[in-house]
Amino acid sequence: MILAALTWASFRVRLAPAEDSHLDVSGEVTLLPQEGGALEKDASRVVEWLVPAIQDPASARNDAGKYQMVQREKRFEPDMLVVPVGSSVTFPNRDPWFHNVFSLYRGKRFDLGLYQAGDSKVVRFDRVGPSYIFCNIHPQMAAVILTVDSKYYGVTDKGGHTTISGVPAGKYRMHVWYENADADALEALTRDVSVGEDRSLPSITIGVVEHDLRQHKNKYGKDYDSDALAPTY
């Protein structure tokens, strides 16, 4: 009886690495103009993420982290950022002039007000979805922060390839987001997937709809002052 118990325990130990293994999952995305024509040559900046079929709320909270979007040379760096829900993003001003960062269109709504060179402010992103980020002084500054409800996500390269690392075997809901796409069309691409022996996500094709982030109003819903297009500050 003791020998049998030891044998079973040894068998379970050998099984544990396979059950607890974390896998690298790959995906492939194709971008296709809605009016037809040739495929887009640059298929980067598409985000794919996997939400566990059974998700522990406490674990989801632990996925939150700290990120940074720098204001430098009248640009946001990076101009696209993916963060798990609940994460904090710091907005340091590395320019020698004032900035006024805000997001009032979709996702997380906030207005950091006017702050000077060297200062930094923090926003907690607690709402899933894209938040479009602008500066109320410099209209050329535009960025997006995508908040996802998982720590398992990847962003495509120019060839449309993505890798999501460290994914435990199991069942997931796959979501897709791309800035230049219709929201309903993206929702229709949602899939149930299993990660295990098969480490490939379903290949997807996204119809491209151009959105110019730089064509936006200021935080008061008005046009920017024409002098702001080439400001001295």
N, C-alpha and C positions, 0 to 999 in steps of 0.2 A: 504493500500500500504506500509506504514511504517512497519507494523507488518510483512508483507510478506518479506520485505527486511531484517529485523532483524532475522527472522527465517532462511532465506537462508544464512546469514552471520554466524549464529550459526552452521548451517549444515556444512559449509565450514571449520570452525575452528575444528569441530570434525573429519573431513576428513584429515586435514593436517598431524597429526602424522602418519597415515597409509601411506600417499603419500611420506612423507619425511623419513620414517623409514629406518634405516640402519641394515642390516641383516648379520648374520654369515652363510657363505656358506661352505658346506663340500664337499670333493671329496675323491676318492679312486683310488689308482694306484697299478697295479701289474707289477712286473718286471719278464720278461721271457727270459732266455738265447736263443740266436738265433738258436743254434743247438738243441734246445729242452731240455727236462729234467725237473727237479724239479724247482718250482718257487724259486726266490731269497728270502732268509729269511729276508734280510735287504733291505727294499724298501724306505729308507730315501734319502734325498737330491734331490728329484724331486720337481721342482718349477712349480706351476700353477699360472697364472695371468689372470685377466679379464680387457679387454680394452673396455670402453664404446662405444656403436655403434655411438653415437654422442658425440664427445670429444671436449671440449673447449680448444684451444691451451694455453690460459692464465692459465686455471686451471691446465693443464699438467705441466706448468712451476712451479706452486706453489707446486706441489707434490715433487719437488726436496728437498733433505735434506743434512745433514752432517753426515758422517759415519767415521768409523775408522777401520783400519786393522793394528794390532800391529806386530812388529818384535820382537820376544822373544824366546830365547833358540834355535835360528836357525830355527824358524818356523814362519809362518804367523798365527795370531789369530784374527778372525776366518779364516779358510782356504777356506770357501765359504761364499760369501756375496751377497745379492740381494739388489739392489738400484734402485729407479726410475730414469729415464733419466734426466740428468742435475744435479745430485747430486755430491757433493764433498766428496772424501775419503781421509782422512789423514793417512799417513804411518809413524808413530813414531818409531824410533829405540830405543828399550828398552834393547838392548844387549850391552855388554862392548866392542864391536868391530864394525868395519865398515860393512855396507851393501850397495848394489847397486841394487835397485829395478827397474825392467823393464818389459814391455809387448810389444812384437813385433810380435806375431803370429796371433791373431785374436782380433776383437773388438777394444778397445781403445789402440792406440800405444803410448808408452812413455818410456823414460829412465830418471830416477831421478838422475843418476850419483852416485858417491861415497859420502856417508855422514856418520858422526861419531855418536857414542853413545850419546843419548839425543837429537839429532836433529830430525826434523819432516818435511815432505814434503807433498804437497796436489796435487791431480789430480782431475779434473772435468770430469765425465763420461757422455759424450754427444752423445754417439753412442749406439743404442740398440743392445744387444747381449752379448756373453761371452767374457771376457778378461782374458787371462791366465797370472798370475803374477809369476815372478821368481826373484831370486837374482843372480847377475853375479859372486858373490864370492862363495856362498854356493849352490851347485846344488841340495841338498836335500830339499831346500825351494821351495814350489809350492802352489799356491792357484788360485782361480777363482772368479772373480766378474761378476755377471750377471746383466746387465742393462736392465730394463723392462720399457715399455711405459705406466705404470699405477701405482697407489699406492695400488691397490687391488691385493695382491699376498700372497701366502702361500707356505710353504715348508713341504713336507711329513715327518712323523716320521718313525720309523723302520717298523711299520705295514702298511705303505703306505697310511696313513690317513692324510689329510690336511684340514685346516680351514682357510678361508679368511674372516676376520672380517670387519664389518662396510661397507658393500656393499649396496648402494641404490638399490631399486627395479628398474628393467629396462632390456634392451637388451645389451648383451656384446659379445665380441669375446674372446673365451678362448684359451690361448696358454700354451704350455707345454715345459719344458726344463729339460734334464738330461744329465749330463756329459758323461756317458757311453752309449750313444745312437747315432744313425745316424741322421744327421741334417735333411735329407729329410723325414725320418720316423717320426721325431718329428713334422715337418711342416704338415704332413698328419693327425696329431691328432688334428689340430686346429678345433674348433667347434664354431657355433653360439649358445648362450645359453640365457635363460631368467631367471632373478632372481626375485622372488616374492613369491607366495605361495610355489613353489618348490624351496627349498634351497639346493638341491643336484646337484653337477656337474656330467656330464656323467662319468661313470667308464672307465678307460683306461688301456690298457696293452702296455708296452714298451719293445721292444726287446733290450737286453743288448749287447753292443759292448764294450769290454774293451779298455780303453785308459789310459796309464800310464803317468801321467803328469811329472813324474820324469825323463822320458826318453826324454830329450830335449837338445838342443844346448845352448851355451851361447849367449849373445846379438850380438856377431860377427858372429854367425852361425857356430861356431867351437865347438869341444868337450871341455869339461872342463878339466883342468889340473888334472891328476890322484891324485895329492897331495891334491886337493881341497875336495876329498871325506872324508878326515879325517884331516881337517885343524886345526892349533893351534890357530886360531883367528876366 
